[in-house]
């Protein structure tokens, strides 16, 4: 079998062809790609101006508290390593097996309020107000404010009137994301005292895709008003999936092993003052509740 004959090209001819190719590439005008296709911008609220700052201007180069931050993160890292030898989350394994109740958030001082963030429609030009402070005996959380439904005059927003309190994302050493593991429990337990308004409880879990960034698991919280405290227990099987306020058709149970935040939202369209007092927020295990999921789950390949 004879091999094909390979023709040799002189070096001078090869260099001249490369030189002609360069002139050809210079004559071709580059394609104009819009900036929107290059960088995927986040969701912008109506009425909020666009920010065209480069990425390097968004970083805060502040070295005044660098030493304190290093000490803090190395201390957290030491507690993480020492807790691994004791058990999950720094507790013995026997406690996790026999644990039936766990208090996640309780308000026993000013430092406990730093774990929460407040937001309202004032961020988009609304008139609602929300505030957070300690209770009368400094052992509860008192959430109060005023709800207004007047939309901002920006020509884009049609509806308004909401107030929200949301917990912050738990962080480990060097600002690594942590998650709450509630897989051993099946019920959310709250001790509250409200004014009769209905609230919405929103639970955010860790997501794997970009389009799931605004996924929330929600359920209703009804307060009866009056001076008496109310113990509310909501099974996790009752929470339904929503994205940006829209209930999704494809429902699936709440992922209890990677809980990020929990929040309370008020938007009942009733203008006026409101208040909600919270003693603690915890989880418990109810052996009488055996329901896995309360809503219909669609199967892509149903069994025949």
Beta strands, then each sheet from edge to edge (+ up, - down):
strand 1: 101-106
strand 2: 116-120
strand 3: 129-134
strand 4: 141-147
strand 5: 163-167
strand 6: 187-194
strand 7: 198-205
strand 8: 215-222
strand 9: 230-235
strand 10: 240-243
strand 11: 246-247
strand 12: 259-266
strand 13: 272-284
sheet 1: 1+ 13- 4+ 3-
sheet 2: 1+ 13- 6+ 9-
sheet 3: 2+ 5- 12+ 7- 8+ 10- 11+
end
